Amino acid sequence: MMDIKEQMNKMVEEISKNPNIKEEFEKEPVKVIEKVIGVDLPDDVVMKIMDGVKAKLTIDGVSKAANALKGMFQ
């Protein structure tokens, strides 16, 4: 059994380190997930990882933006 949360973290880490992977992920998330993880996964698992990664990237992006805004008003 694959740890989906662990795979999501691995994806987020890869995307954070590599802007090219982030760009690819935005265009073809399923292909990128399978490439980074190195396994052909069932669609339901890929979808869970993809949704989790997108949510985490959105949350991280929002918190960075909020921190930048806070800095502007101090």
N, CA, C and O atoms as a GROMACS GRO file, in nm:
protein
  296
    1MET      N    1   0.085  -0.121   0.000
    1MET     CA    2   0.000   0.000   0.000
    1MET      C    3   0.088   0.125   0.000
    1MET      O    4   0.181   0.138   0.080
    2MET      N    5   0.058   0.216  -0.090
    2MET     CA    6   0.136   0.339  -0.101
    2MET      C    7   0.082   0.446  -0.006
    2MET      O    8  -0.040   0.462   0.009
    3ASP      N    9   0.172   0.519   0.056
    3ASP     CA   10   0.133   0.628   0.144
    3ASP      C   11   0.107   0.752   0.059
    3ASP      O   12   0.200   0.818   0.012
    4ILE      N   13  -0.021   0.783   0.040
    4ILE     CA   14  -0.058   0.895  -0.048
    4ILE      C   15  -0.004   1.026   0.006
    4ILE      O   16   0.044   1.110  -0.070
    5LYS      N   17  -0.013   1.044   0.138
    5LYS     CA   18   0.035   1.170   0.198
    5LYS      C   19   0.184   1.187   0.173
    5LYS      O   20   0.231   1.297   0.142
    6GLU      N   21   0.259   1.078   0.186
    6GLU     CA   22   0.404   1.082   0.162
    6GLU      C   23   0.432   1.119   0.016
    6GLU      O   24   0.523   1.198  -0.012
    7GLN      N   25   0.356   1.063  -0.075
    7GLN     CA   26   0.374   1.093  -0.218
    7GLN      C   27   0.337   1.238  -0.249
    7GLN      O   28   0.403   1.303  -0.330
    8MET      N   29   0.232   1.287  -0.183
    8MET     CA   30   0.193   1.428  -0.202
    8MET      C   31   0.308   1.519  -0.158
    8MET      O   32   0.342   1.615  -0.227
    9ASN      N   33   0.366   1.488  -0.042
    9ASN     CA   34   0.477   1.569   0.009
    9ASN      C   35   0.596   1.564  -0.087
    9ASN      O   36   0.662   1.666  -0.111
   10LYS      N   37   0.622   1.446  -0.142
   10LYS     CA   38   0.732   1.431  -0.238
   10LYS      C   39   0.706   1.519  -0.360
   10LYS      O   40   0.798   1.585  -0.410
   11MET      N   41   0.583   1.519  -0.409
   11MET     CA   42   0.546   1.600  -0.526
   11MET      C   43   0.562   1.749  -0.496
   11MET      O   44   0.620   1.824  -0.575
   12VAL      N   45   0.511   1.791  -0.382
   12VAL     CA   46   0.517   1.933  -0.344
   12VAL      C   47   0.663   1.978  -0.334
   12VAL      O   48   0.699   2.087  -0.377
   13GLU      N   49   0.746   1.890  -0.278
   13GLU     CA   50   0.889   1.921  -0.265
   13GLU      C   51   0.953   1.937  -0.403
   13GLU      O   52   1.026   2.033  -0.427
   14GLU      N   53   0.925   1.844  -0.492
   14GLU     CA   54   0.980   1.850  -0.628
   14GLU      C   55   0.936   1.978  -0.699
   14GLU      O   56   1.016   2.046  -0.762
   15ILE      N   57   0.807   2.008  -0.688
   15ILE     CA   58   0.751   2.126  -0.755
   15ILE      C   59   0.811   2.253  -0.698
   15ILE      O   60   0.839   2.348  -0.771
   16SER      N   61   0.831   2.255  -0.566
   16SER     CA   62   0.889   2.373  -0.501
   16SER      C   63   1.032   2.396  -0.546
   16SER      O   64   1.075   2.510  -0.564
   17LYS      N   65   1.108   2.287  -0.565
   17LYS     CA   66   1.249   2.298  -0.603
   17LYS      C   67   1.266   2.330  -0.751
   17LYS      O   68   1.366   2.391  -0.790
   18ASN      N   69   1.172   2.288  -0.833
   18ASN     CA   70   1.193   2.290  -0.977
   18ASN      C   71   1.079   2.360  -1.051
   18ASN      O   72   0.971   2.302  -1.067
   19PRO      N   73   1.101   2.484  -1.095
   19PRO     CA   74   0.996   2.559  -1.166
   19PRO      C   75   0.947   2.488  -1.293
   19PRO      O   76   0.830   2.502  -1.330
   20ASN      N   77   1.036   2.413  -1.359
   20ASN     CA   78   0.994   2.340  -1.480
   20ASN      C   79   0.890   2.234  -1.447
   20ASN      O   80   0.793   2.216  -1.521
   21ILE      N   81   0.911   2.165  -1.336
   21ILE     CA   82   0.815   2.063  -1.295
   21ILE      C   83   0.682   2.128  -1.257
   21ILE      O   84   0.575   2.075  -1.285
   22LYS      N   85   0.691   2.244  -1.194
   22LYS     CA   86   0.567   2.315  -1.157
   22LYS      C   87   0.487   2.350  -1.282
   22LYS      O   88   0.365   2.334  -1.287
   23GLU      N   89   0.557   2.398  -1.383
   23GLU     CA   90   0.492   2.434  -1.510
   23GLU      C   91   0.428   2.311  -1.575
   23GLU      O   92   0.314   2.314  -1.621
   24GLU      N   93   0.506   2.202  -1.578
   24GLU     CA   94   0.455   2.076  -1.635
   24GLU      C   95   0.335   2.027  -1.557
   24GLU      O   96   0.237   1.980  -1.614
   25PHE      N   97   0.344   2.037  -1.423
   25PHE     CA   98   0.236   1.989  -1.336
   25PHE      C   99   0.106   2.064  -1.366
   25PHE      O  100  -0.002   2.004  -1.368
   26GLU      N  101   0.118   2.194  -1.390
   26GLU     CA  102  -0.002   2.273  -1.420
   26GLU      C  103  -0.066   2.230  -1.552
   26GLU      O  104  -0.188   2.236  -1.566
   27LYS      N  105   0.018   2.187  -1.648
   27LYS     CA  106  -0.034   2.144  -1.778
   27LYS      C  107  -0.082   1.999  -1.777
   27LYS      O  108  -0.192   1.968  -1.824
   28GLU      N  109   0.002   1.909  -1.723
   28GLU     CA  110  -0.027   1.766  -1.725
   28GLU      C  111   0.004   1.702  -1.591
   28GLU      O  112   0.104   1.630  -1.577
   29PRO      N  113  -0.081   1.727  -1.491
   29PRO     CA  114  -0.052   1.681  -1.355
   29PRO      C  115  -0.034   1.529  -1.344
   29PRO      O  116   0.056   1.482  -1.274
   30VAL      N  117  -0.117   1.452  -1.412
   30VAL     CA  118  -0.111   1.306  -1.399
   30VAL      C  119   0.023   1.253  -1.448
   30VAL      O  120   0.087   1.171  -1.382
   31LYS      N  121   0.065   1.302  -1.564
   31LYS     CA  122   0.192   1.259  -1.624
   31LYS      C  123   0.309   1.293  -1.532
   31LYS      O  124   0.399   1.212  -1.512
   32VAL      N  125   0.307   1.412  -1.476
   32VAL     CA  126   0.416   1.458  -1.390
   32VAL      C  127   0.420   1.377  -1.260
   32VAL      O  128   0.527   1.340  -1.214
   33ILE      N  129   0.304   1.351  -1.201
   33ILE     CA  130   0.299   1.272  -1.077
   33ILE      C  131   0.361   1.134  -1.102
   33ILE      O  132   0.444   1.088  -1.024
   34GLU      N  133   0.320   1.070  -1.211
   34GLU     CA  134   0.372   0.936  -1.238
   34GLU      C  135   0.522   0.940  -1.269
   34GLU      O  136   0.595   0.847  -1.235
   35LYS      N  137   0.568   1.048  -1.334
   35LYS     CA  138   0.710   1.060  -1.366
   35LYS      C  139   0.792   1.078  -1.238
   35LYS      O  140   0.894   1.011  -1.219
   36VAL      N  141   0.748   1.168  -1.150
   36VAL     CA  142   0.822   1.197  -1.028
   36VAL      C  143   0.821   1.076  -0.933
   36VAL      O  144   0.924   1.041  -0.876
   37ILE      N  145   0.705   1.014  -0.917
   37ILE     CA  146   0.693   0.901  -0.826
   37ILE      C  147   0.756   0.776  -0.887
   37ILE      O  148   0.804   0.688  -0.815
   38GLY      N  149   0.756   0.768  -1.020
   38GLY     CA  150   0.819   0.657  -1.087
   38GLY      C  151   0.735   0.530  -1.092
   38GLY      O  152   0.787   0.421  -1.113
   39VAL      N  153   0.605   0.546  -1.072
   39VAL     CA  154   0.515   0.431  -1.072
   39VAL      C  155   0.389   0.466  -1.151
   39VAL      O  156   0.340   0.579  -1.144
   40ASP      N  157   0.338   0.370  -1.225
   40ASP     CA  158   0.211   0.388  -1.293
   40ASP      C  159   0.102   0.361  -1.191
   40ASP      O  160   0.087   0.248  -1.145
   41LEU      N  161   0.028   0.462  -1.155
   41LEU     CA  162  -0.069   0.451  -1.046
   41LEU      C  163  -0.212   0.440  -1.097
   41LEU      O  164  -0.243   0.486  -1.207
   42PRO      N  165  -0.300   0.378  -1.017
   42PRO     CA  166  -0.443   0.379  -1.052
   42PRO      C  167  -0.495   0.523  -1.052
   42PRO      O  168  -0.450   0.607  -0.974
   43ASP      N  169  -0.590   0.550  -1.140
   43ASP     CA  170  -0.642   0.687  -1.156
   43ASP      C  171  -0.691   0.748  -1.025
   43ASP      O  172  -0.666   0.866  -0.999
   44ASP      N  173  -0.760   0.669  -0.941
   44ASP     CA  174  -0.813   0.726  -0.817
   44ASP      C  175  -0.701   0.773  -0.725
   44ASP      O  176  -0.715   0.874  -0.656
   45VAL      N  177  -0.590   0.700  -0.723
   45VAL     CA  178  -0.476   0.739  -0.640
   45VAL      C  179  -0.412   0.865  -0.696
   45VAL      O  180  -0.380   0.958  -0.621
   46VAL      N  181  -0.393   0.869  -0.828
   46VAL     CA  182  -0.335   0.987  -0.892
   46VAL      C  183  -0.420   1.110  -0.863
   46VAL      O  184  -0.367   1.217  -0.835
   47MET      N  185  -0.552   1.095  -0.871
   47MET     CA  186  -0.642   1.209  -0.847
   47MET      C  187  -0.629   1.259  -0.704
   47MET      O  188  -0.629   1.380  -0.680
   48LYS      N  189  -0.618   1.167  -0.608
   48LYS     CA  190  -0.604   1.208  -0.468
   48LYS      C  191  -0.473   1.285  -0.448
   48LYS      O  192  -0.471   1.389  -0.382
   49ILE      N  193  -0.366   1.233  -0.507
   49ILE     CA  194  -0.236   1.301  -0.494
   49ILE      C  195  -0.243   1.438  -0.561
   49ILE      O  196  -0.198   1.538  -0.505
   50MET      N  197  -0.301   1.441  -0.681
   50MET     CA  198  -0.310   1.567  -0.757
   50MET      C  199  -0.390   1.671  -0.678
   50MET      O  200  -0.348   1.786  -0.666
   51ASP      N  201  -0.505   1.632  -0.625
   51ASP     CA  202  -0.588   1.726  -0.547
   51ASP      C  203  -0.514   1.775  -0.424
   51ASP      O  204  -0.518   1.894  -0.391
   52GLY      N  205  -0.445   1.684  -0.357
   52GLY     CA  206  -0.370   1.722  -0.237
   52GLY      C  207  -0.257   1.818  -0.268
   52GLY      O  208  -0.235   1.915  -0.196
   53VAL      N  209  -0.186   1.789  -0.377
   53VAL     CA  210  -0.073   1.875  -0.417
   53VAL      C  211  -0.124   2.013  -0.456
   53VAL      O  212  -0.068   2.115  -0.416
   54LYS      N  213  -0.231   2.016  -0.536
   54LYS     CA  214  -0.288   2.147  -0.578
   54LYS      C  215  -0.333   2.226  -0.456
   54LYS      O  216  -0.309   2.347  -0.448
   55ALA      N  217  -0.398   2.160  -0.360
   55ALA     CA  218  -0.445   2.228  -0.240
   55ALA      C  219  -0.326   2.283  -0.161
   55ALA      O  220  -0.329   2.397  -0.114
   56LYS      N  221  -0.222   2.201  -0.146
   56LYS     CA  222  -0.106   2.245  -0.069
   56LYS      C  223  -0.036   2.361  -0.138
   56LYS      O  224   0.005   2.457  -0.071
   57LEU      N  225  -0.021   2.354  -0.269
   57LEU     CA  226   0.043   2.464  -0.342
   57LEU      C  227  -0.038   2.592  -0.329
   57LEU      O  228   0.018   2.701  -0.315
   58THR      N  229  -0.169   2.580  -0.334
   58THR     CA  230  -0.257   2.696  -0.321
   58THR      C  231  -0.244   2.757  -0.181
   58THR      O  232  -0.232   2.878  -0.166
   59ILE      N  233  -0.246   2.670  -0.079
   59ILE     CA  234  -0.235   2.718   0.059
   59ILE      C  235  -0.100   2.786   0.079
   59ILE      O  236  -0.092   2.894   0.137
   60ASP      N  237   0.008   2.722   0.032
   60ASP     CA  238   0.142   2.780   0.045
   60ASP      C  239   0.149   2.914  -0.027
   60ASP      O  240   0.203   3.011   0.026
   61GLY      N  241   0.093   2.920  -0.147
   61GLY     CA  242   0.094   3.043  -0.225
   61GLY      C  243   0.018   3.154  -0.155
   61GLY      O  244   0.062   3.269  -0.151
   62VAL      N  245  -0.097   3.119  -0.098
   62VAL     CA  246  -0.180   3.217  -0.027
   62VAL      C  247  -0.107   3.266   0.098
   62VAL      O  248  -0.108   3.386   0.126
   63SER      N  249  -0.044   3.176   0.171
   63SER     CA  250   0.024   3.220   0.294
   63SER      C  251   0.145   3.307   0.261
   63SER      O  252   0.174   3.402   0.334
   64LYS      N  253   0.217   3.276   0.152
   64LYS     CA  254   0.329   3.360   0.112
   64LYS      C  255   0.279   3.499   0.072
   64LYS      O  256   0.340   3.600   0.108
   65ALA      N  257   0.170   3.503  -0.001
   65ALA     CA  258   0.112   3.631  -0.042
   65ALA      C  259   0.068   3.711   0.080
   65ALA      O  260   0.090   3.832   0.087
   66ALA      N  261   0.005   3.643   0.176
   66ALA     CA  262  -0.041   3.710   0.298
   66ALA      C  263   0.078   3.766   0.375
   66ALA      O  264   0.072   3.877   0.427
   67ASN      N  265   0.185   3.689   0.384
   67ASN     CA  266   0.305   3.737   0.454
   67ASN      C  267   0.365   3.857   0.384
   67ASN      O  268   0.410   3.951   0.449
   68ALA      N  269   0.368   3.855   0.252
   68ALA     CA  270   0.422   3.967   0.175
   68ALA      C  271   0.337   4.092   0.201
   68ALA      O  272   0.390   4.202   0.218
   69LEU      N  273   0.206   4.074   0.203
   69LEU     CA  274   0.117   4.188   0.229
   69LEU      C  275   0.138   4.243   0.369
   69LEU      O  276   0.143   4.365   0.389
   70LYS      N  277   0.150   4.153   0.467
   70LYS     CA  278   0.174   4.197   0.605
   70LYS      C  279   0.300   4.284   0.612
   70LYS      O  280   0.302   4.388   0.678
   71GLY      N  281   0.404   4.238   0.542
   71GLY     CA  282   0.530   4.312   0.542
   71GLY      C  283   0.515   4.452   0.485
   71GLY      O  284   0.584   4.544   0.528
   72MET      N  285   0.424   4.468   0.389
   72MET     CA  286   0.405   4.599   0.325
   72MET      C  287   0.342   4.700   0.421
   72MET      O  288   0.364   4.820   0.407
   73PHE      N  289   0.266   4.651   0.518
   73PHE     CA  290   0.189   4.743   0.605
   73PHE      C  291   0.252   4.762   0.742
   73PHE      O  292   0.190   4.816   0.832
   74GLN      N  293   0.377   4.717   0.757
   74GLN     CA  294   0.439   4.734   0.889
   74GLN      C  295   0.526   4.857   0.893
   74GLN      O  296   0.586   4.887   0.996
   0.00000   0.00000   0.00000
